[in-house]
Amino acid sequence: MYADFEYYRLTFGGTLIEETDWNTFSRQADAYIDHLTFWRLHQGWIVVSAVKMAVCSVAEELFTQSKQLSSAAILQGIKSENNDGYAVTFTDAASQRTENTMRLQQAADLYLPPSHPLRYAGFYRRCCQC
């Protein structure tokens, strides 16, 4: 785990996720960050505070999305509803997935921007003085 619950509460200042749920969402956030950083953290790169903050931010977004998913199941995919002329608009799964992915990306980008060396898609050679 890149960030533990204590880091989430005290340093990040998180309040959404309870300690009992932290491991689940943190593990998913770690996997997402690993994907964004091309698994460089498993190759000896140092886990800097930007990574930990990004994990906390992504974990909160995953938590929010899971709550919305459970409430969306209750609403059965209703995107909007109009009572006067009785118009109901349903959202499709593809657009919901795209929106969720975009929100995860924004949560990670806040602390770990695309310009960060961990996110560079090409070959990045660290020198021994770093």
Secondary structure, DSSP 8 states (H G I E B T S, - for coil): --S-HHIIIIII---SS-HHHHHHHHHHHHHHHHHHTTTGGGGT----HHHHHHHHHHHHHHHHHHHHHHHHHHHTTEEEEETTTTEEEE--HHHHHHHHHHHHHHHHHHHS-TTSGGG-SS-----TT-
